Amino acid sequence: MRVNQLCARIEFGDAVSNHVLAIDRALKRKGHESRIYASTLDEFGSQVAEPDSCYERFVDGTDDLLVYHYSVFNQNYRMYLKSAGRRVLVYHNITPPEFFAAYDKGVAEFCRLGRDLLGELQCCDLALGDSEFNRLELVDAGFDGSKTGVLPIFVDYRSLLEKAGAERTKRRGTFEVLFVGRRVPNKRIEDVIRAFAYYHRAVNSDSHLYLVGASWVDRYDAQLRWLVDSLALWDSITMTGRVSDSELAMRYSAADVFLSMSDHEGFAVPLVESMAFDVPVLAYSSTAIPYTLKGAGLTFSSKDYARVGELMELLRTDRSLRDSVLDSQRKRLEAFSPEAVESALFDAVERATGARS
């Protein structure tokens, strides 16, 4: 069987791109013919995928399976609608526009277009969210719940662990707080900074916050820098920008706690990476986060910065609590093993290809 994957972009280091590539490899190992098409390709992407215009020659193939990854508004959704074969929609979530409205009206409008279009993409044999939260959004948008499911993101944490190598041994000294993710408004990095400020000033001055991730919205980034400056915390907070896989592995290896204050996540890959590196997760329980953690880690429902700071200290000083949190994370990590996700992938392929039998 020929399986075509269609998406907005294939770029180096992008989570959705990595997911698409992992599906491609799994399909080929299973003996399927597999191709990837994308609207935007960087130098890396052009080596592993083709421009989406090349999919036109297959759009009438009734025996093919099309997997359409929907993570951002893109005009290639028209090819998905035209496709004559079996169709699987994989929904990676689109951030609600209100998070960007005060910072970039163009981005906000783009998000609005993407979310408004979702209900028009129901013409598929199977619709998958990469989290239960995303699956529920599909149902809310009008998709038939009986034709939905969950396919978790393929997170290549084993490669990250290999890159860390001997550096995985936690070093003693400064208590390191870590957040990994794009610097965008929905991730509420200002709340991470404020919670850390309380911890650093009132609890443990021998601490450092690392914010790892690329800046995407200039006005929001400027606001974050102003906040760090106003708190006089530049000696204790590092914004790295985008880093290599080796540098990312090093940051996870050194971290003592992963802190998330995000207001909106569709999946949250760094939670899985943190679990793989035995970094205790402390997270605000919003959107997809409780579905991804499913009882693992340590979550809170109110953004009380002092309380969050005290929880970080408990994770530092209370060995039994820390061990309990890490044990819950190790068990939850099993659901995101490559074997578990690959099994979910082929279950989905079987459902989709059997839908018209």
ABEGO torsion letter per residue (X at the ends): XBBBBBBABBBBGBAAAAAAAAAAAAAAAAGBBBBBBBABBBAAAAAABBBAAAAAAAAABAABBBBBBBABBBAAAAAAAABABBBBBBBAEBBBAAAAAAABAAAAAAAAAAAAAAAAAABBABBBBABAAAAAAAAAAGBBAAABBBBBBBBBAAAAAAAAEAAABBBBEBBBBBBBEBBBAAAGAAAAAAAAAAAAAAABABBBBBBBEBBABAAAAAAAAAAAAAAGAAAABBBAEBBBAAAAAAAAAABABBBBABABBAAGAAAAAAAAAGBBBBBBBBEAAAAAAGGBEBBBABBBAAAAAAAAAAAAABAAAAAAAAAAAAAAAAAABAAAAAAAAAAAAAAAAAAAX
